[in-house]
């Protein structure tokens, strides 16, 4: 699903990624751990096509990312990659249902079809009674589940999560962690999760450790 080879990334004189190579299979749940500053989030952003590597190659779902211009890259990202961040980044003026629909609208899906799919996902995630609530009316765990539904709406090939439970209490975090594996079983989704949570990291099929800009 993801094949990255010799990825280097610098910001000015700061050499953040130093030749990272990683292969991730379809349906795998991978965790990436390491100290702050090891390069985990930078690697995740490059795999998510939010940033480009200075050198190296990246293929996602058989597509060479370097061959895409910015417009094609944005379309590819919208259709193939779902994101879950530590802070849910829900838009406060929209309901849970509307927030989930946004990536589908961007992809050109009709409003009726998008709303139907969003409602199905929110129901699957236990939020059938909360669809018309705005983010400030939801608990932290509910907000993060809305963010997970939004990540899933376009049936992405891969979901990238950056400290997804970092803002949650321990019991809500446990529920979210279990949810990732339930989703993998139901949708055969591929997950790459950057986390400081050792319990979540150890649940993954493979735990990769980053140190000083490389996987050790």
N, C-alpha and C positions, 0 to 999 in steps of 0.2 A: 504493500500500500504506500509506504514511504521509503525512498532510497536516497539517502544523502551521502555524498562522498567528498571528503577533504574540504569541508566547509570552513572558510576563514572569514572573520568579520572584525574590522577595526573601526573605532570611532576616534578620529585624530590619531594620536600616538598610542592610544589604549587598544591593545590587541586582545579582544574579548574571546573569540573562538579561534582555536589554533589547529585546524585540520580535523574537525569532527566528522566521523563517518558513522552512519546508523541505518539499519534496515529494520523495518517494522512490517509485520505481516497483517493481512486483512483479519479483523476480528480479535487482534491482540489488545490487551490492556497493558500498557507500558508505564512505569513510573520513573521519573527522573528526579534524583535527589542530589544534594550537595550544599556546601556552605553558600551564604550570600556572596555574590560576586563571582561565582564559578562559571557563569555563562548560561544558566538554565533557561531563563526567560528570553534571552537573546536568541538561543537556539529555537525555542518554541515560536517566537515571532517570525523567524526565518522559515520554519516548517509551515507556519500559517500564512506565509506570503505577505505578512504585514511589513516585512523588511526584506531587503535582498542581501545575499552574501557578497563579499568582495570577490572571492574566488571559490571554486568548487561547483558541484552539480547537485541539483535537487529534482527528483521525480516524485510526483504524487499521483497515484492511481494511473500510472503509465504515461503521464504528461510531463515533458521537460519544462520546468517552470521558466527557465531562462529564455525560452522561445516565445513567451507571451509578452505583448506590450502592456502598458498600464491598464488600458480599458479591458483587454481580454483577461488580464490577471484578476481584475476586480470581479468580472463575471465568473471566472473559475472559482475564486474564493467563496463567492456567494452561494454557488451550487455544490461545492465539494467539501467545504470546511466549516465546522461549527465551533464556536468559542464559548468557553465558560471561564470567567475571571473571578478573582477573589471578591471584587465588588461587582454586584450583578449588572450595573450599567443599564438598568431599566429606565425608560423615559417616564418621568413622574406624572406628566399630564395625560398619559394613556392608561387604559385598563390592562389587566394581565393578558386578556385575549388579544387586544390590539398590539401590545408589545411583542407577543409571540408571532403575530402575523407579519411584522415589518420585513424580515428577510424574504418572505414569500412574495410580498408586494414588489420588492426590489427585483425579484426574479421574473416578474411579469405574470404571476399567478392571479387569477380572478379573485375578487374579495370573497365571494361565496365559497369557493374552493379552499382558500386560505383559512377562512374562519372555521370551516368544517374540520380541516386537519388540525388547526390550533386547539379546537375544543376537544378533539379526540386525544391529543397529547396531554392537555391539562387534566382531562379525566383520568387518563392512564397514570398520571403523576399525583393523583389524589387531590386535585384542585377544582373539581367540578363545581363546588359551591363558591369559588373565589374568582371566577373568570371576569366578573364585572367590577372587581375591586382594583383600585389604583395601588401602586407600590407602597405608599405610606400607610395603607390599610392592611398590609400583609406583614407577617413575621419574617425574620431574616431567612429562616429555612424555606418559607413559602416563596419569597422573592428569588432565592437561588434556584428553586424548582421551576419557576417561570423562566428564568434564564436558561435552564437546561432544555425546556420545551422550545424556546426560541432557537437554541443551537441545533435542535433536531428537525425543525419545520421543513427544511429543504432536502431531507434524507441525505445528509452529507456523507462522504466517504470516510471522513475522519473527524473526531472531536478532540480539540486541544483544550486542556484545562490548566489554568495557572493558579495555584493555591486555591482550589475551588471551595475548600472548607475552612480556609484561614480566618474567616470572619464569623464562624458559627460556633455555638457551644458544642460540647463533646457529644451529646446524644443526637443532636440535629446533624452534626458532622457524620456520625456513624450511619444515619439513614441515607445521607447523600452518597456516601461511599458505596453502600450496598446497592443503591440505585444505579450506579454506573455499570455494575455487573449484571443487574437485571436487564438493563438496556442492551448490553452486549448480547445476552442470550436471546432477547426478543428481536433485535434488529441486526445482529451480527456487526455491530458498530466497532470501529477501531478507536481506541482511546489512548492519548498521550497526556500524562498528568504530571505536571511539575508540582511538587509538594514538600513541605517540611514535616508533614504528618507521617510518622514512621508506620503507624498502623495501616494507613491507606497505602503507603509505598510497598509494604510487605504483602498486601492483598493482590498486587498486580502479578501478571504472568511473568514479567521480567522487571527487575529493579536495576536501573542504570545509575551509576554514581558519576557526577561531574566534579572535576577538580581543575582549577587553573585553565579553564577554556578547553578542556577535552574530557572525553569519557574514559574513566579509568577502570 
